[in-house]
Amino acid sequence: TVPVKWSPDNVDEASQSNNEQVLRWTIETEATDGGRPGALNECSMWLTSTFLLSQSRMQRRCVVLAALCGAAARFGAAHPVDPPVTARSSPIVGSIRPDAWLPKFMVHNEPAPTTGRRVHVVVGLPAGVSGDAGIKSVQVGGVECLGLSDDSSADISHLHWCRAHVNPTTADLWVSFHTANAQWVDTSAFAIQVIGTSGNVLASGSVDLTPRPLALSHFATAGNGSKAVLHVHSGSTTPTTLTSVLLDGTVSVPIFPASGLEIPPHGHAAFAVELPANQTKATGDVWTVRLEANGVSSGWGGRIIPERFPIEAWPESSDCPLPPGNASNAAEIKALGIDSVFYSSGSWNSKCSPTYSDVLGNLTTAPGNWHVFLDGESDGERSFNAGLPKSVRAAVVDAVLIGDEVDSGINAKALRSKLNDSLKCVAATPDLATYQGSATNALVGAFAGITDIQGSDAYAAACAPTQLAALKDLPLTYPYAYLRNARDNTIPLPMWGYAQLFNGDKVLAPGPDAGAAGSGDRGPRGVAGDAPPTLGWSYQPNNNEIVAQIAQTVLSGSKALMLFQSEHVILSQVDASPIAQAIASIRTVREALRVGDIAAVGITASSQDVLVETVLTPSTLVLVVLNVKASGYSNLLCHVDVGKHWSFSAQTVGSLSLNLGTAPQMANVTNWREAVGDKLVPLGRASVAGTSGTITFTNVELDDVQVARYFVADVAFKG
């Protein structure tokens, strides 16, 4: 006997379309229990040509339909069920990218991920699917995506990890996974099947995962979720015509010209679109984007993160630098420009007071716009997070950290334990974004995407631990390389990168370089938050070394400034005003950095001793210039107190040229200013010529203390 799943008594007979939908669903369900071949098609055809006149007649027809489909049950009174759903006709689209790594900085036992692939799939589901809970199974290439085991013996020959999240408003499903089985996924017909909780097929088909010329490189929201900002980047060596951008399967993003935007090789485009009132976004909501270019479609997705550019520090755990915990320590890091810190409830409650929940509640009204990163690595911490009022979470939480430097190896335990931590956080607090850190360049690609936000850290001063062997030269731009690599593995999801700050217990003597924060031996390392005891660095970096590394987070495309580590015992002994000025400059342009994207404008420089990048939004262009004319530091000799610091030299860069042709939407760029501390000031110590085509900066002065400059201009788009 087949269990009864629906009763005509529960259907409004006035709704013919709903009645037909219910009957179709009944047929599909009952046909799985031995229905004769062809019966489903016969029933479906009959239904579409029949007008259902009354409840009694509908019930009789249900009996006939059930008999045709092989069901042994008669339709009588039954318990109500969720409204049935019917398949959508929208095609399944997706995208694939190979893992990125740094051949120059390869590490023993971390082989190049030549077969690593990250996949996004976007599936239009029937209307009525009630979020993630409405999905029972997602099969990708015949392999189950959901419920992956993190047992050390689990099979990862196909899936390293897999996520599937539904936008219940638009019924779009976003699937994302990583594999090292390139042969499995490098195909134009990769099978996708989605099964609902009632066993009904919600979607079945295939997706073309061959490489595409264009990629979605960044997605952000603005205006409290009322606007979306999208960036598209070309990886092609030939021009590509973009003809359609579709957000959430329903919002068509305007393109100028309407016939299609031609994007040049390695070019860039940016779009901003107002969202319908019923589709505004909040943290944790699912978004999807479909692109059509040169006649082929592709897709990406993600979850919304807060509309903030955090400036976060991982504090020494006993500092308690949140009001009203330790008000003076809080004021100290606030003066530096830090507005967010990481603490687990366990760490805070063991060393600080009042309780962490009371502190977080207080932050909603405390001056200073304080925020926190919560811990999500244990059931206890996830329970604490879920117990916070949703209003508190929305007001003060930047993200939930599920692990720092998680990329420890390519095995089921390392990969899947972090996947399951992330999914448990989403289940416990769906309104919070998840974050994880990384330490490698060859393995990070396999982990990027497990969380909503990927982090990375790599440092270049004060003999800090690095992946690079001590016998190898470590460049000043080493942090940039690692952070940019993590970003390239993560996009279109965001990367939040770390810069080096302080670590240790004391500072004895001033450093030899201009603007020195100080250097000297230290006692035992203060452990940050709940981090496991690890080696830090035995003396402190100079101010200009820190300023240079802070700038590298921006240059890499980071959407936050993360700092390791803030320690009162050091901050109380140093003059960190150059660091505070550098952070203030970033705060001044932080919104443009958050919604903008790098690599939009082609750049040439007359000097080899600069690192230069642009960040483009639909209304603003930021130009970042970093002085890397520095020498004297040794990754080896620093361990024996020789070659301990980078020595910077001031310089004047003869010319910097910006080629606006790589971003064909740009009509002109005007009103250049510079972010200096918390102000935008008129352009000085440099000259600029041109407003379109090619813009040329000349005689750009770079000093040896405040070694980075942030120029800002207004942008007008064509059309």
C-alpha positions in Angstrom: 0.0 0.0 0.0 1.2 3.4 -0.9 0.8 6.0 1.9 -1.7 8.7 1.1 0.2 12.0 0.5 -2.7 14.4 -0.4 -6.4 14.8 -0.1 -8.7 16.8 -2.4 -10.3 18.2 0.8 -7.1 20.2 1.4 -7.2 21.9 -2.0 -9.0 25.1 -3.0 -11.1 23.9 -5.9 -11.2 27.5 -7.2 -7.5 27.3 -8.1 -7.3 25.2 -11.2 -3.6 25.8 -11.6 -2.9 24.7 -8.0 -5.1 21.6 -8.5 -3.2 20.6 -11.6 0.1 21.2 -9.7 -1.1 19.1 -6.8 -2.1 16.2 -9.2 1.1 16.4 -11.1 3.0 16.1 -7.8 0.8 13.2 -6.8 1.5 11.4 -10.0 5.2 11.9 -9.8 5.3 10.6 -6.2 3.1 7.6 -6.7 4.7 6.6 -10.0 7.9 5.9 -8.0 6.1 3.0 -6.4 5.8 0.7 -9.4 3.9 2.9 -11.9 3.8 1.4 -15.4 6.1 2.9 -18.1 4.5 5.8 -19.9 1.8 6.3 -17.3 3.2 9.6 -16.0 3.3 11.2 -19.4 -0.2 10.0 -20.1 -1.5 11.4 -16.9 0.3 14.7 -17.3 -1.0 15.2 -20.9 -4.5 14.4 -19.7 -4.3 16.9 -16.9 -3.2 19.7 -19.0 -6.2 19.3 -21.3 -8.8 18.8 -18.6 -10.7 21.4 -16.6 -11.3 20.4 -13.0 -14.9 21.3 -12.2 -15.6 20.2 -8.7 -14.1 18.6 -5.7 -16.0 15.4 -6.1 -15.1 15.1 -9.8 -11.5 15.9 -8.9 -11.5 13.1 -6.3 -12.8 10.6 -8.9 -10.1 11.7 -11.3 -7.5 11.3 -8.6 -8.6 7.7 -8.2 -8.2 7.2 -11.9 -4.8 8.8 -12.0 -3.6 6.8 -9.0 -4.8 3.6 -10.7 -3.1 4.6 -14.0 0.2 5.2 -12.1 0.1 1.9 -10.3 -0.8 3.2 -6.8 -2.7 0.7 -4.6 -4.1 3.3 -2.2 -7.5 5.0 -2.6 -7.6 8.7 -1.9 -9.4 9.5 1.3 -8.9 11.8 4.2 -5.2 12.5 4.7 -2.9 14.7 6.7 -2.0 18.1 5.1 1.4 18.4 3.5 3.6 21.2 2.3 2.4 22.7 -1.0 3.8 20.7 -3.9 6.2 22.1 -6.4 6.8 21.8 -10.1 10.0 22.0 -12.0 11.3 25.3 -13.4 12.5 25.5 -17.0 15.6 27.6 -16.3 18.8 25.9 -17.4 21.5 24.7 -14.9 24.5 26.9 -15.2 27.9 26.8 -13.6 31.6 27.8 -13.6 34.9 26.2 -12.9 38.3 27.6 -12.0 41.7 25.8 -11.5 43.5 26.3 -8.3 46.1 29.0 -8.1 49.4 28.7 -6.4 52.8 30.4 -6.2 55.6 28.4 -8.0 58.2 30.7 -6.6 57.3 29.8 -3.0 56.7 26.1 -3.2 57.0 24.2 0.1 58.1 20.6 0.7 55.2 18.2 1.1 52.8 20.7 -0.4 52.7 19.8 -4.2 51.4 22.1 -6.9 47.6 21.5 -7.1 47.6 21.1 -10.9 44.3 19.2 -10.9 42.5 21.3 -8.2 39.1 22.6 -9.4 36.6 24.9 -7.7 33.0 24.6 -9.1 29.9 26.8 -8.7 26.5 25.5 -9.9 23.3 27.5 -10.0 20.0 25.6 -10.3 16.5 27.0 -10.7 14.2 25.0 -8.4 10.4 24.9 -8.3 8.7 27.7 -6.4 7.9 26.7 -2.8 11.1 25.0 -1.8 11.5 26.0 1.9 15.2 26.9 2.0 18.0 24.4 2.7 15.6 22.2 4.8 13.6 21.5 1.6 16.5 19.6 0.0 17.1 15.9 0.7 19.8 15.2 -1.8 22.1 17.0 -4.2 24.1 14.8 -6.6 27.0 16.2 -8.6 28.4 14.0 -11.2 26.6 11.1 -9.6 28.2 11.7 -6.2 26.2 12.9 -3.1 27.0 16.4 -2.0 25.2 16.5 1.3 26.2 14.8 4.6 29.9 14.2 3.7 31.8 12.3 6.3 34.9 13.8 8.0 36.1 10.4 9.1 39.8 10.0 8.3 39.0 7.0 6.0 36.3 8.9 4.0 36.6 8.8 0.2 37.7 12.2 -1.2 38.6 10.9 -4.7 35.8 13.0 -6.1 34.6 15.6 -3.5 36.9 17.3 -1.1 33.8 19.2 0.2 30.5 20.4 -1.0 27.9 23.1 0.0 24.4 23.6 -1.2 22.2 26.6 -0.1 18.8 27.7 -1.3 17.4 31.2 -1.7 13.7 30.5 -0.7 12.5 33.8 -2.1 13.7 33.1 -5.7 14.0 29.3 -5.5 17.6 29.4 -6.7 20.0 26.7 -5.4 23.7 27.5 -5.2 26.0 24.5 -5.1 29.8 24.9 -4.6 32.4 22.2 -4.2 36.1 21.5 -4.7 37.8 18.4 -6.2 41.2 17.3 -7.3 39.6 15.0 -9.9 40.0 17.2 -12.9 39.0 14.4 -15.3 35.7 14.1 -13.5 34.6 17.7 -13.8 36.4 19.0 -16.9 33.3 18.3 -19.1 30.6 20.0 -21.0 27.9 17.7 -19.5 28.3 17.3 -15.8 25.3 15.7 -14.2 23.2 17.5 -11.5 20.2 16.1 -9.7 18.3 17.7 -6.8 15.8 15.7 -4.7 13.3 17.3 -2.3 12.4 16.0 1.1 9.4 14.1 -0.2 11.6 12.2 -2.6 10.5 14.3 -5.6 13.0 15.3 -8.3 13.3 19.1 -8.1 15.9 19.4 -10.8 17.8 17.0 -13.1 20.1 17.8 -16.0 23.7 18.7 -16.7 25.9 21.7 -16.6 28.7 22.8 -18.9 31.9 23.2 -16.9 34.2 24.0 -19.7 36.3 27.2 -19.1 34.6 30.6 -19.8 36.2 33.8 -21.0 34.5 35.9 -18.2 34.3 35.4 -14.5 32.4 37.0 -11.7 35.3 38.4 -9.6 33.4 40.2 -6.8 29.9 40.6 -5.4 28.8 42.9 -2.6 25.7 44.6 -1.3 25.2 48.2 -0.3 22.5 50.4 1.1 21.5 47.9 3.8 20.9 45.2 1.2 19.0 47.4 -1.2 21.7 47.4 -3.9 24.0 44.9 -5.4 27.5 45.6 -6.9 29.0 43.1 -9.3 32.4 42.9 -11.0 33.2 40.9 -14.1 36.8 40.1 -15.2 38.1 38.7 -18.4 40.6 35.9 -18.4 40.6 35.8 -22.2 43.2 36.8 -24.7 40.5 38.0 -27.1 37.6 40.5 -26.7 34.4 39.0 -25.2 30.9 40.4 -25.5 28.8 40.3 -22.3 25.1 40.3 -23.2 23.3 39.4 -19.9 23.8 39.7 -16.2 21.0 38.1 -14.1 20.9 38.3 -10.4 19.0 35.7 -8.4 17.3 34.5 -11.5 15.0 37.4 -11.5 16.8 40.8 -11.6 18.2 41.8 -14.9 21.3 44.0 -14.5 21.3 46.9 -17.1 24.2 46.7 -19.6 25.4 49.6 -21.8 25.2 49.4 -24.7 22.1 47.2 -24.6 23.4 45.1 -27.5 26.3 43.9 -25.3 29.4 45.3 -23.6 32.6 44.3 -25.3 35.2 43.6 -22.6 38.8 43.6 -23.9 41.4 40.9 -23.1 42.0 40.8 -19.3 39.5 43.7 -19.1 37.0 44.5 -16.4 33.4 45.7 -15.9 31.5 46.8 -12.8 27.7 47.1 -12.3 25.4 48.4 -9.6 21.7 47.6 -9.5 18.8 48.4 -7.2 17.1 45.4 -5.8 13.3 44.9 -5.7 11.8 45.7 -2.3 10.9 42.0 -1.8 14.4 40.9 -2.6 16.6 43.1 -0.4 19.5 41.2 1.2 20.5 40.5 4.7 23.6 38.7 6.1 23.3 35.0 5.4 21.0 35.3 2.4 21.9 33.3 -0.7 22.7 35.2 -3.9 23.3 33.9 -7.4 24.6 35.5 -10.6 24.2 34.2 -14.2 26.3 35.7 -17.0 25.9 35.2 -20.7 28.8 36.1 -22.9 29.7 35.1 -26.5 26.5 33.0 -26.5 27.4 30.8 -23.5 26.2 31.0 -19.9 27.9 30.6 -16.6 26.9 30.9 -12.9 28.2 31.7 -9.4 26.7 32.1 -5.9 27.4 32.8 -2.3 25.9 34.0 1.0 25.6 37.7 1.9 28.2 39.0 4.4 27.9 42.2 6.5 28.2 45.6 4.7 31.4 46.4 6.6 35.2 46.7 6.0 36.3 45.4 9.4 39.6 46.5 10.9 40.1 43.6 13.2 42.8 42.5 15.7 43.5 39.2 17.4 44.2 40.5 20.9 46.3 39.0 23.6 43.6 37.2 25.6 44.1 38.9 28.9 43.9 42.4 27.4 40.1 42.3 27.4 40.0 45.4 25.1 36.2 45.8 24.8 34.1 48.2 26.8 33.4 47.8 29.6 35.9 44.9 30.0 39.1 46.9 30.1 38.2 50.4 29.0 41.7 51.7 28.8 42.9 48.8 26.6 39.9 49.3 24.5 40.6 53.0 24.0 44.2 52.1 23.2 43.4 49.9 20.2 40.5 52.2 19.2 43.1 55.0 18.9 45.1 52.8 16.6 42.0 52.5 14.4 40.9 48.9 15.3 37.1 48.4 15.6 36.8 44.6 15.9 38.4 41.9 17.9 38.2 38.1 18.1 37.2 36.4 21.3 35.5 33.1 22.1 33.1 33.2 25.0 35.2 30.7 26.8 38.4 32.8 26.6 36.6 36.0 27.5 34.7 34.6 30.4 37.9 32.9 31.8 40.0 36.1 31.8 37.6 39.1 31.5 34.5 40.5 32.9 31.6 41.2 32.8 30.3 38.1 30.9 30.8 38.0 27.2 27.1 38.0 26.5 26.7 41.2 28.6 29.6 42.8 26.8 28.2 42.1 23.4 24.8 43.5 24.5 26.5 46.6 25.7 28.3 47.1 22.4 25.0 47.7 20.6 24.7 51.0 22.3 28.4 51.8 23.4 30.2 54.6 21.4 32.9 53.5 19.0 31.0 51.2 16.7 32.7 48.1 18.1 32.4 44.7 16.5 33.6 41.2 17.2 34.5 37.9 15.6 32.8 34.9 17.4 34.2 31.4 17.7 32.4 28.6 15.9 34.8 25.7 16.3 32.9 23.8 19.1 29.3 22.9 19.9 29.5 25.0 23.1 30.6 28.1 21.2 28.0 27.6 18.5 25.4 27.2 21.2 26.5 30.5 22.8 26.3 32.3 19.4 22.8 31.0 18.8 21.8 32.1 22.3 22.6 35.7 21.6 19.6 37.9 20.6 19.5 38.1 16.8 19.5 41.9 17.1 22.8 41.7 19.0 24.3 39.4 16.3 23.2 41.8 13.6 24.6 44.8 15.3 28.0 43.7 16.4 29.2 40.4 14.8 31.4 40.6 11.7 31.8 36.8 11.3 32.2 33.5 13.0 35.7 32.0 12.9 35.8 28.2 12.4 39.6 27.9 12.4 42.8 29.8 11.9 45.4 28.4 9.3 43.1 25.5 8.6 44.8 24.3 5.4 46.9 21.7 7.1 46.6 18.9 4.4 44.5 17.4 1.7 42.7 14.7 3.6 39.1 14.0 4.7 39.8 15.0 8.3 41.3 18.4 7.6 38.9 19.3 4.8 35.6 17.9 6.0 35.9 18.8 9.7 36.1 22.4 8.6 33.2 21.9 6.2 31.1 20.5 9.0 32.1 23.2 11.4 31.0 25.7 8.7 27.7 24.0 8.0 26.9 23.7 11.8 27.5 27.4 12.2 25.1 28.1 9.3 22.5 25.9 10.8 22.9 27.4 14.3 23.2 31.0 13.2 22.1 31.4 9.6 22.2 35.1 10.0 26.0 35.2 10.5 28.8 34.8 8.0 31.5 32.2 8.4 35.3 32.8 8.2 38.4 30.7 8.2 42.1 31.5 7.9 44.9 29.9 5.8 48.7 29.7 5.9 49.7 28.0 2.6 49.7 28.9 -1.1 49.4 25.4 -2.6 46.7 24.1 -0.3 44.5 27.1 0.2 42.6 26.5 -3.1 41.3 23.2 -1.7 39.8 25.0 1.3 38.7 28.3 -0.1 34.9 28.3 -0.3 34.2 26.1 2.7 33.3 29.3 4.5 31.7 32.5 3.3 35.0 34.4 3.8 38.6 33.1 3.3 41.5 34.6 5.3 45.2 34.4 4.8 48.3 35.5 6.7 52.0 35.8 5.7 54.5 38.2 7.2 57.7 39.7 6.1 59.4 41.3 9.2 60.7 40.7 12.7 61.8 37.1 11.9 58.1 36.0 11.9 57.6 32.4 11.1 57.0 31.8 7.3 56.4 28.8 5.1 59.5 29.8 3.2 62.7 28.0 4.1 65.1 30.2 6.0 67.8 29.7 3.3 65.6 31.3 0.7 65.3 35.0 0.1 62.1 36.5 1.5 60.9 39.6 -0.4 59.1 42.5 1.2 56.1 41.7 -1.0 55.8 38.1 0.3 52.6 38.9 2.2 51.1 40.4 -0.9 51.8 37.3 -2.9 50.2 35.0 -0.4 47.1 37.2 0.1 46.6 37.8 -3.6 46.9 34.0 -4.1 44.2 33.4 -1.5 42.0 36.0 -3.0 42.4 34.5 -6.5 41.3 31.1 -5.1 38.3 32.5 -3.3 36.6 34.9 -5.7 33.9 35.9 -6.2 33.6 35.3 -2.4 35.6 37.8 -0.3 39.1 37.4 1.2 40.0 39.1 4.5 43.7 39.3 4.8 46.1 39.7 7.8 48.9 42.2 8.2 51.7 41.8 10.8 51.4 43.9 14.0 53.0 43.1 17.3 53.7 39.9 19.2 55.5 39.4 22.5 55.8 40.8 25.9 58.1 43.8 25.9 60.1 46.3 23.8 63.6 47.3 25.0 65.4 49.4 22.5 64.3 51.5 19.5 64.9 50.0 16.1 67.5 51.4 13.7 65.0 52.5 11.0 63.0 55.7 10.6 59.7 55.7 12.4 60.7 52.7 14.4 58.2 51.1 16.7 61.1 49.4 18.5 62.9 46.1 18.7 64.3 43.9 21.4 64.0 40.5 23.0 60.7 39.3 24.5 59.5 36.9 27.1 57.1 34.0 26.4 54.6 34.7 23.7 51.1 35.9 24.8 48.6 33.6 23.2 45.8 35.3 21.3 42.3 34.4 22.0 42.0 30.6 22.0 44.8 30.1 19.5 47.1 27.1 20.2 50.6 28.1 21.5 52.8 28.7 18.4 56.0 30.5 17.8 55.7 34.2 17.3 58.5 36.6 16.6 61.3 37.5 19.0 61.4 41.2 18.4 59.0 43.8 17.0 58.8 45.2 13.4 59.4 48.8 12.8 56.4 51.1 12.0 57.3 51.4 8.3 57.5 47.6 8.0 54.0 47.3 9.5 52.7 50.2 7.3 54.0 48.4 4.2 52.3 45.1 5.1 49.0 46.9 5.9 49.1 48.4 2.4 49.7 44.9 0.9 46.3 43.8 2.3 44.6 46.5 0.2 46.8 45.8 -2.9 45.8 42.1 -2.7 42.1 42.8 -2.9 41.3 42.1 0.8 37.9 43.3 2.0 39.1 43.8 5.5 42.2 44.7 7.4 43.1 42.0 9.9 45.9 42.5 12.3 48.0 40.0 14.4 48.5 40.8 17.2 47.4 43.6 19.5 49.1 43.5 22.9 48.8 46.2 25.5 52.2 45.5 26.9 53.8 46.5 23.6 51.4 49.2 22.6 52.0 50.9 25.9 55.8 51.2 25.1 55.8 52.3 21.4 54.9 55.3 19.3 52.5 53.7 16.8 51.2 57.0 15.3 52.5 56.1 11.8 50.5 52.9 12.0 47.4 54.7 13.2 47.7 57.2 10.3 48.0 54.3 7.8 44.9 52.6 9.2 43.0 55.9 9.2 43.8 56.4 5.5 42.3 53.0 4.8 39.3 53.8 6.9 38.7 56.9 4.8 38.3 54.8 1.6 37.1 51.6 3.2 33.7 51.6 1.5 35.3 51.9 -2.0 37.7 49.1 -1.0 34.8 46.9 0.1 32.5 47.2 -2.9 35.3 47.7 -5.5 37.6 45.2 -7.1 41.3 45.1 -8.1 42.9 44.5 -11.5 40.4 46.7 -13.3 42.8 49.3 -14.8 46.1 48.5 -16.6 49.1 50.2 -14.9 52.7 50.8 -16.0 55.3 52.4 -13.7 58.7 53.9 -14.5 60.1 52.4 -11.2 60.6 48.7 -10.4 60.6 49.6 -6.7 56.8 50.2 -6.4 53.8 47.9 -6.0 50.8 49.6 -7.6 47.1 48.6 -7.9 43.7 50.1 -8.5 40.3 49.4 -6.9 37.4 50.3 -9.1 33.7 50.9 -8.1 31.0 52.2 -10.4 31.6 55.7 -8.9 35.2 55.7 -7.5 38.7 54.8 -8.5 41.4 54.2 -5.8 45.0 54.1 -6.7 47.4 52.5 -4.2 51.1 53.1 -4.5 53.6 51.3 -2.1 57.2 52.1 -1.8 59.1 48.8 -1.8 62.6 50.3 -2.2 64.0 48.5 0.8 66.8 46.2 1.7 68.8 44.8 4.5 66.4 42.1 5.9 67.5 38.5 6.0 65.1 35.6 6.5 68.0 33.6 7.8 70.3 36.0 9.6 67.4 37.6 11.5 67.5 34.5 13.7 71.0 35.5 15.0 70.2 39.3 15.3 71.7 40.3 12.0 69.7 41.7 9.1 66.8 42.3 11.4 64.9 45.1 9.6 64.0 46.4 6.2 65.7 49.7 5.5 63.5 51.9 3.3 64.7 54.6 1.0 62.6 57.6 -0.1 62.1 57.9 -3.9 60.3 59.9 -6.5 58.6 57.8 -9.2 58.9 59.5 -12.5 55.6 58.3 -14.0 52.6 56.0 -13.4 50.3 55.5 -16.3 46.7 54.2 -16.0 45.1 52.6 -19.1 41.4 53.1 -18.8 40.8 51.1 -21.9 40.9 47.9 -19.9 37.6 49.1 -18.2 35.5 50.0 -21.2 32.6 51.5 -19.2 34.7 54.3 -17.9 34.1 57.7 -19.6 36.3 59.9 -17.5 38.1 60.1 -14.1 38.4 63.4 -12.3 38.8 65.2 -9.0 41.9 63.4 -7.7 42.6 63.6 -4.0 44.6 61.7 -1.4 43.5 59.9 1.7 45.8 61.1 4.4 44.6 59.9 7.8 40.9 60.6 8.3 40.7 63.2 5.5 40.7 63.5 1.7 43.1 66.2 0.9 44.0 67.9 -2.4 46.6 66.1 -4.5 50.1 67.0 -3.6 53.7 65.7 -4.0 52.6 64.4 -7.4 51.0 65.7 -10.7 48.3 64.1 -12.8 47.3 64.7 -16.4 44.4 63.3 -18.4 40.8 62.4 -17.6 40.2 59.6 -20.1 42.1 57.1 -22.2 45.5 57.3 -20.4 45.9 59.1 -17.1 49.5 59.8 -16.2 50.9 60.6 -12.7 54.3 62.2 -12.6 56.9 62.9 -9.9 55.1 60.8 -7.2 57.0 61.2 -4.0 57.2 58.3 -1.7 58.9 58.6 1.7 60.5 56.0 4.0 58.1 56.1 7.0 54.6 56.5 5.6 55.5 54.2 2.7 52.1 53.9 1.0 49.8 56.5 -0.6 46.1 56.2 -1.4 44.8 58.4 -4.2 41.1 58.7 -4.9 39.1 60.0 -7.9 35.5 60.3 -9.1 34.5 58.0 -12.0 31.8 58.6 -14.6 30.6 55.6 -16.6 29.3 55.7 -20.1 25.6 55.6 -20.7 
